[in-house]
């Protein structure tokens, strides 16, 4: 997005900042670039957040603030408020991820522990007009959830954030300073995030310019161009990755179609970490699908993240078919045990099903393709 902006209106950019995760930057002419950690924030994320706030405060009376927002901003623009440390935010994020918290739960907590999200970036712009162009990585394309909504009113509260920690069994496992901070907020001792109707947000014009539905529709058209019948069966798949993998395989098998078929689905799952292995939600979904496809001929699956990265790995996702489990067994690998240990990356790296694209520099959630012979 930043590179496209420079190409289109580069001579009108006064100053700017581009923040992305490690390995995803492009050379830019007029914008300062910061690479930082994702999904667990580090000190570079704090620097990026503070520079973004300073940039918003610097907008002059004859200027406008243009915000190009995509998924990942919740972590990449993370700086603690007074009373908390960046390490507190990192530990809390890691704990939520390990418990399989969904994006709404994650961002509810993060918005109440940060200084940029939940409409706060817009509130620093001091009356300047704000245009926000958004690439959506959340189901429903909700502006208050994408990137934790730095320019959007936040309907959640400190009490909601505490409820998320309680629901996930994390009140005793996150830093005590975090719980104390949220409790003070719930008691009215901390300033809440801007809510709907806040005057600071009235000057914001926001548009979603790309979403998972665009990727799904493009994939369907490409399949049809190649002479294949294509069906989009879900634009909102979510929940545990291992459960979603089994359900998508069952759905593909149940479709009564005699001709070759491509089944498409889009969304974003979660993983509850139970074991010591490495992987990502798409590789875990593919491994669960491989077990459901064991010895089933004529069906192949690809699950992948559109940003080219899946969890803390160099893979975008993985392929699976009816022979995946057997190929792993021939190498001394147990697919079921790998799933139990959340070790999908090691399994597919050895078996050969790893799908690598490198950084795509966009993010519209995940795609799953199931191809059936008929």
C-alpha positions in Angstrom: 0.0 0.0 0.0 2.8 2.4 0.9 4.6 1.8 -2.4 1.4 2.3 -4.4 0.7 5.5 -2.5 4.2 6.8 -3.5 3.6 5.9 -7.1 0.2 7.6 -7.2 0.8 10.8 -5.2 4.4 10.7 -4.1 5.0 14.4 -4.8 2.2 15.4 -2.4 3.5 13.3 0.6 5.0 15.7 3.2 6.2 13.0 5.6 5.1 9.5 6.5 5.8 6.2 8.2 5.5 2.6 7.0 5.4 -0.2 9.6 5.5 -3.8 8.7 6.8 -7.1 10.1 10.3 -8.5 9.6 11.2 -9.3 6.1 8.1 -7.7 4.5 9.4 -4.2 3.7 9.9 -2.7 0.3 12.2 0.2 -0.7 10.3 3.5 -0.3 11.4 7.0 -1.4 9.6 9.3 1.0 8.4 7.2 3.9 10.4 6.1 6.9 10.2 2.3 7.2 10.2 0.3 10.4 10.2 -3.5 10.6 9.0 -4.9 13.8 7.9 -8.1 15.5 4.5 -9.8 14.9 2.3 -11.2 16.4 4.1 -10.7 19.8 5.3 -7.1 20.0 8.8 -6.0 20.8 10.6 -2.7 21.5 10.6 -1.8 17.8 6.8 -2.0 17.9 6.9 0.5 20.7 9.1 2.9 18.7 6.8 2.5 15.7 3.7 3.3 17.8 5.2 6.4 19.4 6.4 7.7 16.0 2.9 7.1 14.6 1.4 9.2 17.4 4.0 11.9 16.9 3.2 12.0 13.2 -0.5 12.3 13.9 0.1 15.2 16.3 2.3 17.0 13.7 -0.4 17.3 11.0 -0.8 21.0 10.2 -3.9 23.1 9.4 -3.4 22.7 5.6 -2.7 19.0 5.8 -4.6 15.7 6.1 -3.7 12.4 7.7 -3.8 9.4 5.4 -3.9 6.1 7.2 -3.2 2.9 5.2 -4.3 0.1 7.5 -4.1 -3.7 7.3 -4.0 -6.6 9.7 -1.0 -6.8 12.0 -1.2 -3.2 13.1 -2.5 -4.4 16.5 0.9 -5.8 17.3 3.1 -3.6 15.1 1.8 -0.4 16.6 2.0 -1.3 20.3 3.2 1.0 23.0 2.3 0.7 26.7 0.6 3.5 28.6 2.1 4.9 31.9 2.2 2.1 34.5 2.9 -0.7 32.0 5.9 -2.0 30.2 6.3 -3.3 26.7 7.1 -6.7 28.2 3.7 -6.8 30.0 2.0 -6.3 26.6 4.1 -9.0 25.0 3.5 -11.5 27.7 -0.3 -10.9 27.6 -0.4 -11.2 23.8 1.5 -14.4 23.9 -0.8 -15.9 26.6 -3.9 -15.0 24.6 -2.5 -16.5 21.4 -1.5 -19.7 23.2 -5.1 -20.1 24.5 -6.6 -19.7 21.1 -8.2 -16.4 21.7 -10.0 -15.1 18.6 -9.2 -11.7 17.0 -12.1 -10.0 18.7 -10.9 -11.2 22.1 -7.3 -10.3 21.3 -8.1 -6.9 20.1 -10.5 -6.1 23.0 -7.6 -6.6 25.4 -5.0 -5.0 23.3 -7.1 -1.8 22.8 -7.2 -1.3 26.5 -3.5 -1.9 27.0 -2.2 0.3 24.2 -1.9 3.9 23.2 -2.7 3.8 19.4 -5.6 1.4 18.9 -9.2 1.8 19.7 -9.5 5.2 18.0 -6.6 6.8 19.9 -4.5 7.5 16.8 -7.3 9.7 15.4 -7.7 11.5 18.7 -4.0 12.7 18.4 -4.6 14.4 15.0 -5.9 17.6 16.6 -8.8 18.3 14.2 -7.1 17.4 11.0 -9.1 15.5 8.3 -8.3 11.8 8.3 -8.8 9.4 5.4 -8.3 5.7 6.2 -8.0 3.0 3.5 -8.3 -0.5 4.9 -7.3 -4.0 3.8 -9.4 -6.3 5.9 -8.1 -9.3 7.6 -11.2 -10.0 9.8 -14.4 -11.8 9.2 -17.2 -9.2 8.6 -14.6 -6.4 7.7 -15.4 -4.6 11.0 -13.4 -1.4 11.2 -13.2 -1.5 15.0 -11.5 -4.9 14.8 -9.1 -4.5 11.8 -5.7 -3.5 13.3 -7.6 -2.8 16.5 -9.2 0.2 14.9 -6.8 3.1 15.5 -9.2 5.5 13.8 -12.5 3.9 14.8 -14.7 4.1 17.8 -14.3 1.2 20.2 -17.5 -0.4 21.5 -15.6 -2.5 24.1 -14.6 -1.6 27.6 -12.1 -2.3 30.3 -14.6 -4.6 31.9 -14.9 -6.5 28.6 -11.1 -6.9 28.5 -11.1 -8.3 32.0 -13.9 -10.7 31.0 -11.8 -12.0 28.1 -8.9 -12.8 30.5 -11.3 -14.6 32.9 -13.0 -16.6 30.1 -9.6 -17.8 28.9 -8.4 -18.6 32.4 -5.6 -16.0 32.2 -6.2 -13.6 35.1 -3.6 -15.4 37.1 -1.2 -16.0 34.2 -0.7 -12.5 32.8 1.4 -9.9 34.6 -0.3 -8.6 37.7 0.3 -5.1 36.5 -1.9 -5.8 33.5 -4.8 -7.0 35.6 -4.4 -4.1 38.0 -4.4 -1.6 35.1 -7.6 -3.1 33.6 -9.3 -3.2 37.0 -8.5 0.5 37.5 -10.0 1.2 34.1 -13.1 -0.7 34.9 -13.4 1.4 38.1 -13.3 4.6 36.0 -9.7 5.5 37.1 -8.3 5.2 33.5 -9.5 7.0 30.4 -11.6 4.8 28.2 -11.1 4.4 24.5 -13.1 6.8 22.3 -16.7 5.6 21.9 -19.2 6.0 19.1 -20.1 9.6 18.8 -16.8 10.9 20.0 -16.1 14.3 18.3 -12.5 13.4 17.6 -13.7 10.6 15.2 -16.2 12.7 13.2 -13.6 13.8 10.7 -12.5 10.3 9.8 -13.5 8.9 6.4 -12.8 5.1 6.2 -13.1 2.7 3.3 -12.4 -1.0 3.1 -10.5 -1.4 -0.2 -9.7 -5.1 -0.2 -11.0 -8.1 1.7 -11.0 -11.9 1.8 -14.1 -11.9 -0.4 -12.1 -10.3 -3.2 -9.5 -13.1 -3.0 -12.2 -15.8 -3.0 -14.0 -14.3 -6.0 -10.7 -14.0 -7.9 -9.8 -17.6 -7.1 -13.3 -18.7 -8.3 -13.0 -16.8 -11.5 -9.5 -18.2 -12.2 -10.7 -21.8 -11.6 -13.6 -21.2 -14.0 -11.2 -19.7 -16.6 -9.4 -23.0 -16.4 -12.6 -24.9 -17.1 -13.2 -26.1 -13.6 -16.4 -25.8 -11.7 -15.8 -23.8 -8.5 -18.0 -23.4 -5.4 -17.4 -21.0 -2.5 -18.7 -22.9 0.5 -17.7 -20.4 3.2 -16.6 -16.8 3.5 -16.6 -17.0 7.3 -14.9 -20.2 8.5 -13.4 -19.8 11.9 -12.9 -21.7 15.2 -10.3 -24.3 16.0 -8.1 -25.1 13.0 -8.1 -28.8 13.5 -11.9 -28.8 13.7 -12.3 -26.6 10.6 -10.0 -29.0 8.6 -12.2 -32.0 9.3 -15.4 -30.1 8.6 -14.2 -28.7 5.2 -13.1 -32.2 4.1 -16.5 -33.7 5.2 -18.3 -30.9 3.3 -16.2 -31.5 0.1 -16.9 -35.2 0.2 -20.6 -34.7 0.7 -21.1 -32.5 -2.3 -22.9 -34.5 -5.0 -21.0 -33.4 -8.1 -19.8 -35.8 -10.9 -17.4 -33.4 -12.6 -14.1 -32.1 -11.4 -14.7 -29.5 -8.7 -12.8 -26.8 -6.7 -14.2 -26.0 -3.3 -13.2 -22.6 -1.9 -13.4 -21.3 1.6 -12.1 -18.1 3.3 -11.8 -17.0 6.9 -9.4 -17.3 9.8 -9.1 -20.1 12.4 -7.3 -20.2 15.8 -5.0 -22.7 17.4 -5.1 -23.6 21.1 -1.5 -24.6 21.9 -1.4 -28.0 23.6 2.1 -29.2 22.8 5.7 -28.0 22.3 5.8 -28.2 18.5 5.8 -25.5 15.8 3.2 -24.6 13.2 0.5 -22.2 12.2 -3.3 -22.3 11.9 -3.2 -23.2 8.2 -0.6 -26.0 8.6 -2.6 -27.4 11.6 -5.8 -27.2 9.5 -4.1 -29.1 6.7 -2.7 -31.7 9.0 -6.2 -32.3 10.5 -7.5 -32.5 6.9 -4.8 -35.1 6.0 -6.0 -37.3 8.8 -9.6 -36.9 7.6 -8.5 -37.7 4.0 -6.4 -40.7 5.0 -6.6 -43.2 2.1 -9.4 -41.2 0.4 -8.6 -40.9 -3.3 -9.3 -37.9 -5.6 -9.2 -35.0 -3.1 -6.4 -32.6 -2.4 -6.3 -29.6 -0.1 -4.3 -26.4 0.2 -4.6 -24.1 3.3 -2.6 -20.9 3.2 -2.4 -17.4 4.7 -2.7 -14.6 2.1 0.2 -12.7 3.7 2.6 -15.6 2.9 3.3 -16.5 6.5 1.6 -19.0 8.9 2.4 -18.7 12.5 6.1 -18.4 13.6 7.3 -20.3 10.5 8.6 -19.6 6.9 5.6 -21.4 5.4 2.4 -19.9 4.1 0.5 -23.1 4.7 0.5 -26.7 3.5 -0.9 -29.2 1.0 -2.7 -32.4 2.0 -4.3 -35.4 0.3 -5.2 -39.0 0.8 -1.6 -40.1 0.8 -0.2 -37.5 3.2 -0.5 -39.6 6.3 1.1 -42.6 4.6 4.0 -40.5 3.2 4.7 -39.3 6.7 4.5 -42.8 8.1 7.1 -44.0 5.6 9.4 -41.4 7.1 8.7 -42.5 10.7 6.3 -39.7 11.3 3.0 -40.0 13.2 0.5 -37.4 11.8 -1.9 -37.8 14.8 0.9 -37.3 17.3 2.2 -34.3 15.4 -1.3 -32.8 15.6 -1.5 -33.5 19.3 1.8 -31.7 19.8 1.0 -28.7 17.5 3.9 -29.8 15.3 2.5 -29.5 11.9 5.5 -27.6 10.5 8.0 -30.3 11.3 5.6 -32.9 9.8 5.0 -31.1 6.5 8.6 -30.0 6.2 9.7 -33.7 6.2 6.7 -35.1 4.3 6.9 -32.5 1.5 3.6 -30.7 1.9 5.0 -27.3 3.0 3.7 -24.4 0.9 6.1 -21.4 0.7 5.4 -18.1 -1.1 7.5 -15.6 0.7 6.0 -12.3 1.7 3.0 -11.2 -0.4 2.8 -7.8 1.3 -0.9 -8.0 1.8 -3.2 -9.7 4.2 -6.8 -10.7 3.7 -7.0 -13.7 6.1 -6.7 -17.3 4.8 -7.8 -19.3 1.9 -8.6 -23.1 1.7 -8.9 -24.9 -1.7 -10.1 -28.5 -2.0 -9.8 -30.0 -5.5 -12.0 -33.1 -6.3 -11.7 -35.3 -9.3 -15.4 -35.8 -9.4 
